[in-house]
Amino acid sequence: MNRTKMICLLVPLFIIKTTHPCAITNGVEEWRRLGDNIITVIKTQYYAQKFKIPFYYTPFPYCQDFQFSEYENAISDSIKASFSRIMVVNEEKNIQDALDGNESILFVTHFLSPSTDLFDYVKDPHNADFCAAIEKMFLLKKPVEPLPKKPGTLHVALHVRKGGGYDFPLASHQEYTIDAPLLKSKQIYIHRKNPGIATDDFWPLSGLAGPGFTTQTKLLLFKKNNYSDYIWPIKLPPDQYYIEQIKVLVSMVPPEKQLQIILFTDDANPEGIVERYLHALGNPSKIKFYFRKFDNKHNQNVIEDLFYLASCDCIISAYSSFALSAHFIGHHSIIIYPEHAITSPDKVIIDKIKTITIENPHDAATRKLDKKVMALNI
């Protein structure tokens, strides 16, 4: 390498090093998908802004489709070697404690690194500049043709995960009624609480000892290890959740508004989903469904679907990082997603649902959020 080229490469690093001895980058775990990586980058940017340290991005799949890959500095082995050590962020205090010293540290944020409520922070009018920066980062390099929209209608994104592909298949009933209480006062249950995945398992027993207990325990463990909707119930909620929340959304918008519901799914047969939902909804005239008729697959149309999810007026989603990342970079007026589930041997019931209504969603300086959690009495 000639001397001129070497100086050009060293100058940006020299400027950063004299600004602050530390820096931060997003960690990339190979098994994580696009939504996880986007949220990790947003979290890393939050730390970079809060502690006033430079940001380098670690490349991840699809990152070259976004604008930030053009103007942010990518990490390299030589940059890593310029720091005295690398530290994973397990809590914010890690960063502050390290900054109080004089050591040059490269912090690495992972998806599970804790932080403030990022969505509230990004959408807070006091952080309008930060929100604008995040939206700019995830603009697409190659614009996608916008969804056609009829006057007087709302675009509603319906994010329906069905398993298969990256996930295990599903095992629970997808449509059901809960007119009768799920939990009965005189029934004995296996109760397993899973706070990490926001789920309570209630499995009825015929007695505390004997073959009934053994059979139910084996069934619980089998389903919790082999079916996605029992492993991550709020990430793969049943059809009943979507059907009920479409009804809720209809009740929230002016009666004259028509709804254009755009289905985003990893399922190979989106038409079948639409037919089931329309039948369950009673084929309402004010709702029109749209979906991709061909080449619908869990690992195709990823960037386009993220853009369309973010560009809709409202969104009803699973609790997935892909949908949550669309919440961050979009301008939705209504956001609905599950917060907690109860599982039984044949059902997954979403019993806590968060609804966020956003006033002035396109104006970061005057935006107002109203968050409500609806809990079902079951």
Phi and psi in degrees as a GROMACS rama.xvg file:
@    title "Ramachandran Plot"
@    xaxis  label "Phi"
@    yaxis  label "Psi"
@TYPE xy
-74.8956  165.21  ASN-2
-64.2015  -36.6629  ARG-3
-62.8433  -46.6961  THR-4
-62.8799  -37.1114  LYS-5
-65.209  -41.0648  MET-6
-62.4686  -42.8238  ILE-7
-59.8243  -36.7126  CYS-8
-75.9454  -32.475  LEU-9
-81.2567  -28.3807  LEU-10
-58.3189  -49.837  VAL-11
-58.5182  -41.2016  PRO-12
-66.0575  -39.0412  LEU-13
-62.4369  -41.4744  PHE-14
-62.5676  -44.2906  ILE-15
-64.5811  -42.2615  ILE-16
-65.8284  -34.5355  LYS-17
-79.794  -19.4078  THR-18
-74.4536  -44.2622  THR-19
-160.501  141.118  HIS-20
-73.428  -12.3457  PRO-21
-112.031  165.67  CYS-22
-153.124  176.701  ALA-23
-142.443  147.467  ILE-24
-139.931  159.678  THR-25
-83.0252  131.302  ASN-26
-77.9344  146.988  GLY-27
-124.131  115.586  VAL-28
-99.9122  128.331  GLU-29
-55.507  -34.2472  GLU-30
-83.0079  -8.87012  TRP-31
-81.215  150.095  ARG-32
-99.1017  -175.477  ARG-33
-57.8861  -46.9684  LEU-34
-58.996  -43.0222  GLY-35
-59.4491  -43.0313  ASP-36
-67.6346  -38.1832  ASN-37
-64.1353  -45.6599  ILE-38
-63.9903  -37.0817  ILE-39
-63.2042  -40.9732  THR-40
-64.8279  -43.2121  VAL-41
-61.6965  -42.3052  ILE-42
-63.3761  -40.7756  LYS-43
-64.8651  -40.1843  THR-44
-64.794  -35.6898  GLN-45
-60.5357  -47.2355  TYR-46
-62.5892  -42.9613  TYR-47
-59.9697  -42.3769  ALA-48
-70.3018  -45.1295  GLN-49
-62.2937  -41.455  LYS-50
-101.645  3.51785  PHE-51
54.9473  52.4538  LYS-52
-123.785  150.311  ILE-53
-63.6257  151.197  PRO-54
-113.547  130.515  PHE-55
-116.618  141.91  TYR-56
-100.809  138.561  TYR-57
-91.935  121.723  THR-58
-59.5355  146.519  PRO-59
-143.46  164.063  PHE-60
-54.5498  133.153  PRO-61
80.351  -5.08306  TYR-62
-63.0823  -27.7658  CYS-63
-70.9488  -9.30361  GLN-64
-81.936  -11.1119  ASP-65
-104.473  153.634  PHE-66
-60.3131  -34.4788  GLN-67
-61.763  -24.181  PHE-68
-66.9537  -13.0232  SER-69
-87.2708  -31.0368  GLU-70
-120.739  -13.6172  TYR-71
-87.4037  154.471  GLU-72
-83.636  128.095  ASN-73
-83.4807  145.286  ALA-74
-71.8055  154.526  ILE-75
-144.974  167.326  SER-76
-63.5422  -36.7475  ASP-77
-68.1857  -37.1086  SER-78
-67.3035  -43.3813  ILE-79
-57.9409  -41.0427  LYS-80
-67.6418  -18.0384  ALA-81
-77.4486  -11.3315  SER-82
-96.7771  151.504  PHE-83
-70.4911  -31.2081  SER-84
-162.448  168.508  ARG-85
-114.846  133.604  ILE-86
-128.113  126.677  MET-87
-77.2699  136.06  VAL-88
-83.9181  108.941  VAL-89
-99.531  -19.841  ASN-90
-160.467  156.379  GLU-91
-57.9452  -33.4174  GLU-92
-59.4534  -28.8568  LYS-93
-55.7476  -43.2546  ASN-94
-68.7359  -48.7684  ILE-95
-61.8976  -43.2364  GLN-96
-61.396  -40.522  ASP-97
-69.6271  -36.7104  ALA-98
-68.9287  -23.3982  LEU-99
-69.7744  -17.0017  ASP-100
-94.6819  -172.093  GLY-101
-110.323  9.06447  ASN-102
-75.7231  144.578  GLU-103
-90.4113  111.779  SER-104
-122.396  137.833  ILE-105
-97.8479  111.914  LEU-106
-83.7243  143.529  PHE-107
-122.726  119.762  VAL-108
-92.1983  134.434  THR-109
-110.042  168.703  HIS-110
-56.3213  -35.6012  PHE-111
-91.0423  0.9522  LEU-112
-61.4782  129.622  SER-113
-74.8677  156.673  PRO-114
-160.627  -177.027  SER-115
-63.2842  174.169  THR-116
-64.9374  100.131  ASP-117
-62.3648  -39.8171  LEU-118
-62.9246  -46.6418  PHE-119
-59.7112  -40.3609  ASP-120
-65.7324  -46.4829  TYR-121
-64.4979  -40.5013  VAL-122
-87.8083  -4.5219  LYS-123
-66.5602  129.192  ASP-124
-55.8942  -28.0785  PRO-125
-69.1625  -16.9465  HIS-126
-112.658  35.3424  ASN-127
-59.2165  -36.85  ALA-128
-66.6964  -40.5671  ASP-129
-65.7153  -42.1953  PHE-130
-59.2422  -44.6516  CYS-131
-62.9104  -37.8483  ALA-132
-65.8067  -40.6994  ALA-133
-65.4263  -43.7281  ILE-134
-62.6229  -38.3485  GLU-135
-65.8945  -40.6939  LYS-136
-55.78  -40.6118  MET-137
-103.363  22.3127  PHE-138
-68.5831  145.143  LEU-139
-81.5567  142.027  LEU-140
-65.5216  -43.2547  LYS-141
-105.738  108.588  LYS-142
-57.6811  144.439  PRO-143
-100.117  141.731  VAL-144
-58.5741  123.839  GLU-145
-66.5415  155.825  PRO-146
-66.4261  135.273  LEU-147
-67.4794  136.96  PRO-148
-131.493  131.506  LYS-149
-86.3657  146.289  LYS-150
-58.8317  143.487  PRO-151
75.04  18.26  GLY-152
-121.429  160.938  THR-153
-111.887  132.794  LEU-154
-83.7005  120.338  HIS-155
-115.929  118.445  VAL-156
-84.2447  128.095  ALA-157
-116.591  107.012  LEU-158
-99.1749  103.04  HIS-159
-114.65  113.533  VAL-160
-97.9482  134.518  ARG-161
-123.654  4.28273  LYS-162
78.2377  -174.906  GLY-163
79.4725  171.228  GLY-164
66.0606  -114.272  GLY-165
-72.0395  -24.2736  TYR-166
-107.514  162.926  ASP-167
-71.0306  164.222  PHE-168
-71.0606  176.784  PRO-169
-101.814  156.916  LEU-170
-131.257  -11.5965  ALA-171
-89.1816  159.129  SER-172
-61.9774  134.6  HIS-173
-90.2859  -26.4221  GLN-174
-127.401  136.878  GLU-175
-162.961  173.644  TYR-176
-119.525  150.842  THR-177
-125.723  41.3426  ILE-178
-63.2267  -40.9829  ASP-179
-88.086  145.366  ALA-180
-56.5541  136.799  PRO-181
-68.3803  -42.0633  LEU-182
-99.1502  126.262  LEU-183
-104.168  139.61  LYS-184
-62.457  -32.2828  SER-185
-98.6806  10.1364  LYS-186
-96.8419  143.517  GLN-187
-96.1933  136.898  ILE-188
-128.875  149.318  TYR-189
-79.1495  124.358  ILE-190
-118.382  116.601  HIS-191
-120.115  120.478  ARG-192
-96.6226  131.37  LYS-193
-124.976  77.9926  ASN-194
-61.1149  -31.8743  PRO-195
-63.2583  -28.5152  GLY-196
-118.506  19.9906  ILE-197
52.8685  54.1546  ALA-198
-143.406  145.013  THR-199
-121.018  128.778  ASP-200
-98.2097  124.764  ASP-201
-122.096  110.316  PHE-202
-121.591  118.174  TRP-203
-68.867  145.951  PRO-204
-120.799  150.665  LEU-205
-89.3541  -13.5218  SER-206
-178.556  166.02  GLY-207
-80.4827  -14.5784  LEU-208
-138.068  161.504  ALA-209
103.317  -174.124  GLY-210
-64.9422  -30.6229  PRO-211
-60.3788  -43.2214  GLY-212
-64.3844  -45.7293  PHE-213
-62.54  -43.7847  THR-214
-62.5196  -46.809  THR-215
-65.9116  -38.676  GLN-216
-63.8748  -43.4513  THR-217
-64.2019  -38.8296  LYS-218
-65.9063  -43.2326  LEU-219
-58.7056  -50.5701  LEU-220
-63.6964  -38.1837  LEU-221
-63.5537  -47.0696  PHE-222
-68.4773  -35.6108  LYS-223
-70.8195  -13.3387  LYS-224
-107.868  -13.9189  ASN-225
-126.111  -8.42047  ASN-226
-129.653  127.847  TYR-227
-60.4536  -37.5704  SER-228
-73.1602  -15.3022  ASP-229
-94.0316  -24.6879  TYR-230
-78.4076  -47.0616  ILE-231
-129.452  73.8529  TRP-232
-59.3536  -38.3818  PRO-233
-80.6096  -12.8084  ILE-234
-84.9625  -24.6319  LYS-235
-132.666  67.4742  LEU-236
-69.4903  159.481  PRO-237
-74.9482  167.871  PRO-238
-55.9163  -34.3985  ASP-239
-57.5106  -37.7221  GLN-240
-59.5185  -48.4945  TYR-241
-65.731  -41.4927  TYR-242
-61.0431  -46.1938  ILE-243
-65.8973  -38.7474  GLU-244
-75.4628  -26.2833  GLN-245
-63.291  -41.8393  ILE-246
-61.6376  -42.1258  LYS-247
-61.6  -45.1218  VAL-248
-62.8113  -41.7188  LEU-249
-57.1255  -39.3487  VAL-250
-72.0091  -16.8428  SER-251
-90.8611  -18.4567  MET-252
-103.787  157.611  VAL-253
-55.2212  142.564  PRO-254
-61.1455  -25.0546  PRO-255
-80.1067  -11.1721  GLU-256
-74.7628  131.097  LYS-257
-90.3655  145.02  GLN-258
-108.264  123.717  LEU-259
-100.636  102.848  GLN-260
-93.4766  119.401  ILE-261
-102.105  117.957  ILE-262
-86.3723  125.997  LEU-263
-117.919  119.246  PHE-264
-149.661  155.018  THR-265
-89.6577  2.40166  ASP-266
-78.6236  142.557  ASP-267
-76.2958  -11.588  ALA-268
-126.726  70.3556  ASN-269
-62.4236  -29.1803  PRO-270
-62.1728  -37.8993  GLU-271
-63.6608  -38.5932  GLY-272
-62.464  -46.3916  ILE-273
-60.78  -43.652  VAL-274
-60.8482  -42.9902  GLU-275
-65.1869  -42.755  ARG-276
-67.6449  -43.1097  TYR-277
-62.2127  -41.4503  LEU-278
-62.8124  -44.8705  HIS-279
-67.0536  -29.8487  ALA-280
-85.2946  -6.15755  LEU-281
81.2107  25.3416  GLY-282
49.2283  57.1781  ASN-283
-66.2766  141.977  PRO-284
-72.7933  -24.117  SER-285
-84.898  0.0302999  LYS-286
-117.783  128.694  ILE-287
-121.796  130.65  LYS-288
-97.7451  143.92  PHE-289
-131.236  144.643  TYR-290
-158.385  162.068  PHE-291
-78.0801  120.765  ARG-292
-81.3961  -25.0793  LYS-293
-130.772  156.14  PHE-294
55.7026  39.0519  ASP-295
-88.3472  117.887  ASN-296
-152.405  156.095  LYS-297
-63.9596  -25.7609  HIS-298
-116.192  23.5099  ASN-299
-120.51  156.433  GLN-300
58.5323  30.3748  ASN-301
-65.6388  -50.8516  VAL-302
-66.6973  -43.0467  ILE-303
-61.2944  -43.1181  GLU-304
-66.0147  -37.8567  ASP-305
-61.5528  -43.8968  LEU-306
-61.8677  -44.9039  PHE-307
-68.8577  -39.7542  TYR-308
-56.8768  -44.8446  LEU-309
-71.0537  -26.6034  ALA-310
-89.5191  -6.2986  SER-311
-73.9152  161.512  CYS-312
-74.8056  -36.9846  ASP-313
-136.147  160.125  CYS-314
-144.895  131.97  ILE-315
-114.495  118.383  ILE-316
-135.818  167.598  SER-317
-76.1226  169.838  ALA-318
-86.1047  82.6848  TYR-319
-129.842  150.694  SER-320
-62.8223  -32.5421  SER-321
-62.9296  -46.9583  PHE-322
-68.7318  -40.418  ALA-323
-62.9158  -36.3797  LEU-324
-66.0247  -33.0328  SER-325
-67.0113  -33.8021  ALA-326
-59.6799  -41.7495  HIS-327
-65.5692  -44.2141  PHE-328
-98.0351  -3.64655  ILE-329
-94.788  -178.24  GLY-330
-129.031  55.746  HIS-331
-75.3782  144.486  HIS-332
-90.8299  -24.1485  SER-333
-139.018  130.111  ILE-334
-126.548  129.278  ILE-335
-129.58  128.995  ILE-336
-154.36  157.89  TYR-337
-79.5344  147.165  PRO-338
-116.503  -23.545  GLU-339
-156.204  151.763  HIS-340
-138.249  157.194  ALA-341
-120.667  133.868  ILE-342
-112.43  147.389  THR-343
-130.58  178.203  SER-344
-58.3212  -24.6725  PRO-345
-127.243  -4.51661  ASP-346
-132.445  148.358  LYS-347
-117.019  117.799  VAL-348
-113.7  123.068  ILE-349
-80.8725  109.158  ILE-350
-103.94  -6.77142  ASP-351
-135.544  125.21  LYS-352
-128.673  128.964  ILE-353
-96.3161  133.197  LYS-354
-122.226  123.537  THR-355
-113.982  119.83  ILE-356
-104.446  135.749  THR-357
-123.074  118.384  ILE-358
-86.8385  137.137  GLU-359
54.5216  55.7515  ASN-360
-63.4482  -24.3756  PRO-361
-89.075  -7.58603  HIS-362
-113.509  100.357  ASP-363
-61.5652  -28.6443  ALA-364
-77.3897  -23.8141  ALA-365
-119.333  7.40333  THR-366
-62.115  140.673  ARG-367
-131.755  134.358  LYS-368
-109.955  138.192  LEU-369
-127.956  118.104  ASP-370
-113.505  133.366  LYS-371
-134.423  146.219  LYS-372
-117.854  122.812  VAL-373
-98.2315  125.169  MET-374
-110.895  128.504  ALA-375
-81.7627  139.614  LEU-376
-90.2271  95.9  ASN-377
